[in-house]
C-alpha cells in the first residue's frame, strides 16, 4: 500500500486583486504571486523551500497552512484541504516564524506553553511528558520562569519551537528559524531538528536564506522564483546549475591598499577589512596575505542562496529546471 504524501500541490496558483487610482476612478488589476507550482513531499522528508524575496514563498506557506485559499490548482496537506479544514489541519501541524512569536509577550515561558496546551486540547499527562522532553532537548529549564519579553532571540526561538511541537504535529513548517541567531544557537536548533526528524519522522518544510540551515538539514531543495517553480532536486545540483565563488574576508591589523593575491579578485575595502572573490584555491592567497601583511583575522564565506539565485537567473535559457 502506497503511503500518501504529506504535501501534494498540483498546478498551485494564487492571484491578488489590486485596486488603484482615485476613489471615483478605481481600477483593478490582477497580480500573480504563485503560478502553476507542482510538487510532492513524502512523510518524513526535510525539504528547503527557497527563493529570493518576493518570489512567492510566504504566499505558498499561507496556502499550506490554510490562511489563504488557492486561486487555481489543488493542494492537499496531510490528507486535508487546508483552507477548508483549517482547524483540523492546525491540530496536525506546527508553525514557527523566525521574525514573529506565538508566545504571550508578558507571560513567563512556562505559562505561555501551558496556554498553548489548552489551545490544542492536549491532555495534561501528554503535555507534561512532551514538555519534559522538550525542556531537556531544547535546554529550556534556565528560562522557563522568565517573561517572554526578557528572553534573548535564541531563547525565544527555542520557546517557539517547543510551543509548535507540544501537540506532536506530523508536519513542522519553519520560516527563517535561525535568523539573527549566533552560531551556538543555530547549531543547537539544527541538531534538535535533525533529532526530531530521525526520532519522530516529522516532516519538515523550511524556508531560509541561511545556506548552513539547508546544508545541515535538507537533502532536497525546491526553488521558486517570480511565483514559478524553478528547481526541484538536491543542493549540489542547484549549485552546479549556477556555481558562485566563495569570498575571502581579510582583517588586517592596519588599513592597506587593495590586496593583489593569487587566485583572487578584489571586491571592496572598508578600513582594515578587505573582501576578495576567490577564483582559485584559497591556500595560496591566504599564505601570501600572511607573508605580506600583519593579519588580525581571516574568514571564508560560502555563497548564500541569494548569490546562487542571482547567477542562476542571469543565465540565458529557460528558468525551470528539475533535478529529480
Secondary structure, DSSP 8 states (H G I E B T S, - for coil): -----SEEEEEEEEEEEEEES-GGG-EEEEEEEEEEEEEEE-TT-EEEEE--TTSSHHHHHHHHTTSS--SEEEEEETTB-TTTSHHHHHTTEEEEETTS--S-TTSBHHHHHHHHHHHTT--HHHHHHHHHHHHHHHT-GGGTTSBGGGS-HHHHHHHHHHHHHTT--SEEEEESTTTT--HHHHHHHHHHHHHHHHHH--EEEEE-S-HHHHHHH-SEEEEEETTEEEEEE-HHHHHHHS----EEEEEESS--S----TTEEEEEEETTEEEEEESS-HHHHHHHHHHHS-EEEEEEE---HHHHHHHHTTSSS-S-EE--
